[in-house]
Amino acid sequence: MKTAISLPDELYSDAEKIAASMGIPRSRLFAKALEEFIDRRKRDGITERLNEVYSGARDSDDTAVSTASLESLRELTRHDSW
């Protein structure tokens, strides 16, 4: 699909140079850059959702581990004479 966009002069110039150095048309460079941007945004969104899910699980797991550790320590030192 064809589309028209407005770019700052410096960005356009840099894109021209990079496309030439890569031996690809400028439109292919823009398409590739946009694909990479979109992929990164998708990954970031997935990471954010996973962080939300696991942040709650981590808190409850930490509490459970702390409680189990304390109970184990009490059991191990029950007969110690301090």
N, CA, C and O of each residue as an XYZ file, in Angstrom:
328
protein
N       0.836     -1.168      0.000
C       0.000      0.000      0.000
C       0.886      1.237      0.000
O       1.893      1.290      0.706
N       0.517      2.197     -0.770
C       1.261      3.449     -0.816
C       0.668      4.419      0.185
O      -0.541      4.446      0.413
N       1.546      5.215      0.779
C       1.105      6.246      1.713
C       2.088      7.406      1.664
O       3.234      7.234      1.248
N       1.660      8.552      2.075
C       2.535      9.722      2.129
C       2.701     10.117      3.587
O       1.736     10.139      4.352
N       3.933     10.428      3.960
C       4.211     10.862      5.327
C       5.100     12.095      5.290
O       5.799     12.341      4.307
N       5.068     12.850      6.349
C       5.948     14.004      6.479
C       7.043     13.662      7.479
O       6.776     13.122      8.552
N       8.286     13.986      7.110
C       9.437     13.702      7.973
C      10.280     14.958      8.117
O      10.327     15.790      7.211
N      10.943     15.092      9.255
C      11.925     16.175      9.369
C      13.041     15.952      8.349
O      13.376     14.811      8.030
N      13.607     17.025      7.848
C      14.642     16.937      6.810
C      15.807     16.046      7.228
O      16.280     15.228      6.440
N      16.264     16.202      8.456
C      17.428     15.421      8.929
C      17.115     13.927      8.961
O      17.953     13.109      8.581
N      15.922     13.569      9.410
C      15.525     12.159      9.443
C      15.450     11.590      8.030
O      15.892     10.467      7.787
N      14.894     12.356      7.104
C      14.811     11.928      5.711
C      16.210     11.714      5.126
O      16.460     10.720      4.444
N      17.105     12.645      5.396
C      18.472     12.543      4.892
C      19.180     11.313      5.458
O      19.853     10.582      4.731
N      19.022     11.094      6.760
C      19.629      9.905      7.378
C      19.060      8.619      6.775
O      19.796      7.663      6.531
N      17.757      8.602      6.540
C      17.125      7.418      5.951
C      17.655      7.162      4.544
O      17.903      6.017      4.166
N      17.826      8.227      3.775
C      18.392      8.091      2.420
C      19.775      7.441      2.486
O      20.067      6.516      1.728
N      20.611      7.919      3.380
C      21.983      7.399      3.507
C      21.986      5.933      3.935
O      22.717      5.111      3.384
N      21.165      5.628      4.917
C      21.138      4.246      5.418
C      20.588      3.294      4.359
O      21.138      2.212      4.157
N      19.525      3.680      3.690
C      18.957      2.832      2.635
C      19.986      2.583      1.548
O      20.123      1.458      1.066
N      20.712      3.628      1.157
C      21.746      3.478      0.120
C      22.853      2.552      0.592
O      23.328      1.705     -0.166
N      23.266      2.714      1.854
C      24.356      1.859      2.364
C      23.924      0.399      2.471
O      24.748     -0.508      2.355
N      22.621      0.177      2.692
C      22.104     -1.187      2.774
C      21.730     -1.747      1.412
O      21.491     -2.946      1.272
N      21.679     -0.886      0.417
C      21.320     -1.329     -0.928
C      19.851     -1.684     -1.065
O      19.487     -2.565     -1.843
N      19.003     -0.990     -0.301
C      17.568     -1.250     -0.385
C      16.841      0.060     -0.685
O      17.373      1.137     -0.414
N      15.644     -0.022     -1.236
C      14.873      1.205     -1.461
C      14.489      1.856     -0.126
O      14.339      1.172      0.887
N      14.338      3.142     -0.138
C      13.972      3.892      1.060
C      12.648      3.370      1.634
O      12.503      3.261      2.851
N      11.701      3.053      0.778
C      10.406      2.559      1.271
C      10.567      1.244      2.035
O       9.870      0.997      3.019
N      11.497      0.402      1.568
C      11.756     -0.860      2.289
C      12.371     -0.571      3.652
O      12.047     -1.244      4.631
N      13.247      0.412      3.728
C      13.838      0.798      5.016
C      12.750      1.252      5.988
O      12.733      0.842      7.149
N      11.839      2.105      5.501
C      10.753      2.573      6.362
C       9.867      1.413      6.816
O       9.472      1.348      7.980
N       9.563      0.514      5.910
C       8.728     -0.641      6.257
C       9.417     -1.504      7.307
O       8.790     -1.948      8.269
N      10.718     -1.738      7.114
C      11.469     -2.561      8.061
C      11.535     -1.887      9.435
O      11.368     -2.547     10.461
N      11.778     -0.583      9.452
C      11.840      0.152     10.717
C      10.502      0.093     11.445
O      10.459     -0.086     12.662
N       9.415      0.245     10.701
C       8.095      0.196     11.307
C       7.781     -1.202     11.836
O       7.203     -1.342     12.914
N       8.157     -2.229     11.087
C       7.960     -3.612     11.557
C       8.686     -3.839     12.872
O       8.117     -4.404     13.806
N       9.934     -3.406     12.952
C      10.714     -3.581     14.174
C      10.107     -2.808     15.339
O      10.073     -3.307     16.464
N       9.629     -1.599     15.079
C       8.996     -0.797     16.112
C       7.747     -1.494     16.651
O       7.547     -1.585     17.862
N       6.917     -1.980     15.741
C       5.677     -2.653     16.142
C       5.995     -3.928     16.918
O       5.363     -4.190     17.942
N       6.953     -4.724     16.459
C       7.341     -5.948     17.177
C       7.812     -5.628     18.591
O       7.451     -6.322     19.542
N       8.613     -4.584     18.727
C       9.120     -4.196     20.049
C       7.972     -3.787     20.964
O       7.949     -4.160     22.137
N       7.024     -3.026     20.437
C       5.857     -2.603     21.239
C       5.044     -3.814     21.694
O       4.575     -3.860     22.831
N       4.879     -4.793     20.806
C       4.141     -6.005     21.176
C       4.861     -6.745     22.291
O       4.239     -7.172     23.264
N       6.182     -6.898     22.149
C       6.956     -7.591     23.184
C       6.889     -6.848     24.508
O       6.752     -7.464     25.565
N       6.984     -5.524     24.452
C       6.909     -4.733     25.678
C       5.554     -4.913     26.348
O       5.474     -5.011     27.573
N       4.500     -4.958     25.561
C       3.162     -5.164     26.109
C       3.026     -6.521     26.773
O       2.420     -6.639     27.839
N       3.584     -7.542     26.149
C       3.540     -8.888     26.721
C       4.330     -8.920     28.015
O       3.886     -9.505     29.003
N       5.506     -8.288     28.016
C       6.338     -8.252     29.219
C       5.617     -7.545     30.353
O       5.649     -8.004     31.495
N       4.965     -6.428     30.046
C       4.217     -5.700     31.076
C       3.110     -6.566     31.669
O       2.922     -6.593     32.885
N       2.381     -7.272     30.811
C       1.304     -8.133     31.310
C       1.851     -9.276     32.152
O       1.271     -9.618     33.183
N       2.962     -9.870     31.726
C       3.567    -10.941     32.517
C       4.061    -10.422     33.858
O       3.914    -11.093     34.880
N       4.644     -9.236     33.856
C       5.099     -8.643     35.116
C       3.936     -8.437     36.078
O       4.071     -8.677     37.277
N       2.790     -7.991     35.556
C       1.610     -7.810     36.401
C       1.153     -9.142     36.993
O       0.840     -9.233     38.180
N       1.120    -10.163     36.155
C       0.666    -11.476     36.612
C       1.601    -12.024     37.683
O       1.149    -12.496     38.726
N       2.902    -11.962     37.423
C       3.853    -12.579     38.337
C       4.157    -11.724     39.557
O       4.672    -12.245     40.547
N       3.861    -10.446     39.523
C       4.125     -9.616     40.704
C       3.228    -10.057     41.857
O       3.678    -10.085     43.002
N       1.991    -10.398     41.585
C       1.088    -10.890     42.624
C       1.499    -12.262     43.115
O       1.451    -12.537     44.314
N       1.898    -13.119     42.203
C       2.322    -14.473     42.582
C       3.587    -14.429     43.406
O       3.746    -15.210     44.345
N       4.487    -13.527     43.067
C       5.760    -13.435     43.783
C       5.522    -13.028     45.229
O       6.157    -13.570     46.134
N       4.623    -12.087     45.462
C       4.351    -11.628     46.818
C       3.831    -12.767     47.684
O       4.286    -12.947     48.814
N       2.886    -13.530     47.163
C       2.340    -14.623     47.956
C       3.367    -15.735     48.124
O       3.420    -16.369     49.178
N       4.183    -15.981     47.106
C       5.228    -16.989     47.226
C       6.268    -16.576     48.261
O       6.719    -17.407     49.049
N       6.653    -15.299     48.266
C       7.630    -14.808     49.232
C       7.122    -14.990     50.652
O       7.880    -15.380     51.539
N       5.849    -14.711     50.872
C       5.260    -14.875     52.202
C       5.258    -16.341     52.602
O       5.590    -16.676     53.740
N       4.895    -17.199     51.693
C       4.861    -18.632     51.976
C       6.253    -19.155     52.289
O       6.421    -19.955     53.210
N       7.245    -18.716     51.540
C       8.625    -19.157     51.776
C       9.107    -18.647     53.131
O       9.737    -19.391     53.882
N       8.823    -17.402     53.445
C       9.244    -16.840     54.727
C       8.615    -17.591     55.887
O       9.289    -17.898     56.871
N       7.336    -17.887     55.778
C       6.632    -18.617     56.827
C       7.206    -20.016     56.979
O       7.447    -20.467     58.098
N       7.426    -20.702     55.876
C       7.986    -22.053     55.922
C       9.391    -22.035     56.495
O       9.758    -22.928     57.258
N      10.181    -21.033     56.138
C      11.545    -20.931     56.652
C      11.543    -20.708     58.153
O      12.327    -21.325     58.874
N      10.682    -19.843     58.623
C      10.592    -19.560     60.050
C      10.148    -20.802     60.812
O      10.704    -21.115     61.865
N       9.160    -21.504     60.294
C       8.698    -22.731     60.947
C       9.786    -23.796     60.972
O       9.941    -24.501     61.969
N      10.534    -23.917     59.891
C      11.636    -24.889     59.849
C      12.705    -24.529     60.865
O      13.228    -25.407     61.552
N      13.033    -23.259     60.967
C      14.037    -22.805     61.929
C      13.576    -23.080     63.358
O      14.367    -23.522     64.192
N      12.324    -22.827     63.639
C      11.788    -23.113     64.983
C      11.885    -24.603     65.299
O      12.266    -24.988     66.405
N      11.539    -25.431     64.325
C      11.602    -26.876     64.543
C      13.033    -27.344     64.766
O      13.291    -28.172     65.639
N      13.958    -26.818     63.980
C      15.364    -27.232     64.117
C      15.980    -26.782     65.426
O      16.858    -27.463     65.956
N      15.549    -25.670     65.953
C      16.167    -25.133     67.182
C      15.294    -25.362     68.412
O      15.571    -24.802     69.473
N      14.256    -26.167     68.290
C      13.317    -26.382     69.401
C      14.004    -26.931     70.640
O      13.661    -26.526     71.751
N      14.948    -27.824     70.491
C      15.614    -28.454     71.635
C      16.936    -27.817     71.993
O      17.639    -28.313     72.873
N      17.290    -26.741     71.341
C      18.544    -26.032     71.652
C      18.393    -25.295     72.983
O      17.322    -24.789     73.317
N      19.472    -25.251     73.717
C      19.434    -24.514     74.980
C      20.219    -23.225     74.805
O      21.445    -23.202     74.919
N      19.513    -22.190     74.537
C      20.148    -20.895     74.330
C      20.134    -20.155     75.594
O      20.622    -19.027     75.654
